[in-house]
Amino acid sequence: MENVVKFENVNKSFNDFQLNDVCFSVKKGYITGFIGPNGSGKTTTIKLIMSLLKRNSGDLKVFGEETVANSKEIKQRIGFVYAENHFYNHLSVKQMKRLVSSFYDNWDESTFQSYMKYFNLPWKKKIKHLSTGMRMKLSLAIALSHDAELIIMDEPTSGLDPVFRREILDILSEIIQDENKTVFFSTHITTDLEQIADYITFIYNGEIIFDDEKDHILEKYHIIRGAKELLDDDIRQMFIHLRETSVGFEALTDNPQKVRNLMGNDIIMEPASLEEIMVYTVRSGQHA
Ligand SMILES: Nc1ncnc2c1ncn2[C@@H]1O[C@H](COP(=O)(O)OP(=O)(O)OP(=O)(O)O)[C@@H](O)[C@H]1O
């Protein structure tokens, strides 16, 4: 499988935070969701891809090219959607478009105009008078109007209403119908990823916990519930996280078959959601 982005043992340090030997890849033609609690290093990782930050060590390739040396060419091929406002507030939408479009060799004005219409965006309004959702729509319209092969988005759906969130997810699913296009986006809304992602990369505390196919992750991780009397030392060891209450227990495992063999039919076992996997892994402080 072709990788559009490949991190190999990448390190980046700030005073009180470190991306630690980060290894993962973004596969061509698929949607990869990037999850992790606040402050885990998602934005830092995305900034490294975009050459907005320099790594301290390790190897990072985008489209098979070394990022820093080839950042100009690489950025032409990426549609980047930021969570923050990165536009000039005093410009109108039209003026902003004129400025941004001049950076892209493959700018497609008719595509942009059709997104303006589809998103119901006002040409004359000043950026500072756009709502959060409108700014996000504008950012997305720009990202989708220069024939980018890779769409990277940092929390694109945060602060958006469910109707527009759904629209974005539909657009992303449409984009990857073209097998040459790839989407990589960070989000805290794991249910969005359950709907549309093919791969999930999970980062915690600057380390990649897993980078795997979504279906494989959801098959592997299970929540177990049962009576406390069923627990013993061997069984406890099979759990990534265990929460005991006065009447029973709830636990996360990544080896459901072994748990079933040991505990039989006295337990209730069901697939874990991405949110449960993330929350319980973080609470345990363990790495899967
Ligand atoms: N330029 C910087 N200088 C110093 N520390 C930084 C800088 N940028 C980020 N950090 C720190 O790096 C850590 C990771 O931040 P990052 O923004 O990458 O996390 P995140 O996973 O995107 O978080 P969130 O989900 O809250 O957006 C944080 O502790 C942050 O304070």
The ligand as a Tripos MOL2 file, in Angstrom:
@<TRIPOS>MOLECULE
LIG
   31    33     1     0     0
SMALL
NO_CHARGES

@<TRIPOS>ATOM
      1 N1          5.3300   26.3870   19.8930 N.pl3     1 LIG1
      2 C1          5.2470   25.7300   21.0580 C.ar      1 LIG1
      3 N2          6.0820   25.9980   22.0720 N.ar      1 LIG1
      4 C2          6.0280   25.3080   23.2420 C.ar      1 LIG1
      5 N3          5.1430   24.3130   23.5020 N.ar      1 LIG1
      6 C3          4.2810   24.0110   22.5210 C.ar      1 LIG1
      7 C4          4.2670   24.6790   21.2540 C.ar      1 LIG1
      8 N4          3.3020   24.1290   20.4800 N.ar      1 LIG1
      9 C5          2.7180   23.1740   21.2380 C.ar      1 LIG1
     10 N5          3.3020   23.0920   22.4440 N.ar      1 LIG1
     11 C6          2.9540   22.1310   23.5180 C.3       1 LIG1
     12 O1          2.9780   20.8290   22.9600 O.3       1 LIG1
     13 C7          1.9600   20.0240   23.5470 C.3       1 LIG1
     14 C8          1.1280   19.3840   22.4490 C.3       1 LIG1
     15 O2          0.3450   20.4000   21.8370 O.3       1 LIG1
     16 P1         -0.5740   20.1080   20.5570 P.3       1 LIG1
     17 O3         -1.2270   21.4090   20.2040 O.co2     1 LIG1
     18 O4          0.2490   19.4580   19.5120 O.co2     1 LIG1
     19 O5         -1.6370   19.0780   21.1270 O.3       1 LIG1
     20 P2         -3.0400   18.6030   20.5150 P.3       1 LIG1
     21 O6         -3.0770   17.1190   20.6270 O.co2     1 LIG1
     22 O7         -3.2390   19.2070   19.1730 O.co2     1 LIG1
     23 O8         -4.0470   19.2420   21.5660 O.3       1 LIG1
     24 P3         -5.5860   19.7230   21.4270 P.3       1 LIG1
     25 O9         -6.4180   18.4950   21.2540 O.co2     1 LIG1
     26 O10        -5.8360   20.3760   22.7480 O.co2     1 LIG1
     27 O11        -5.6650   20.6790   20.2700 O.co2     1 LIG1
     28 C9          1.1830   20.9240   24.4970 C.3       1 LIG1
     29 O12         1.6810   20.7070   25.8060 O.3       1 LIG1
     30 C10         1.5350   22.3140   24.0270 C.3       1 LIG1
     31 O13         1.5110   23.2440   25.0880 O.3       1 LIG1
@<TRIPOS>BOND
     1     1     2 1
     2     2     3 ar
     3     2     7 ar
     4     3     4 ar
     5     4     5 ar
     6     5     6 ar
     7     6     7 ar
     8     6    10 ar
     9     7     8 ar
    10     8     9 ar
    11     9    10 ar
    12    10    11 1
    13    11    12 1
    14    11    30 1
    15    12    13 1
    16    13    14 1
    17    13    28 1
    18    14    15 1
    19    15    16 1
    20    16    17 2
    21    16    18 1
    22    16    19 1
    23    19    20 1
    24    20    21 2
    25    20    22 1
    26    20    23 1
    27    23    24 1
    28    24    25 2
    29    24    26 1
    30    24    27 1
    31    28    29 1
    32    28    30 1
    33    30    31 1
@<TRIPOS>SUBSTRUCTURE
     1 LIG1         1 GROUP 0 **** ****
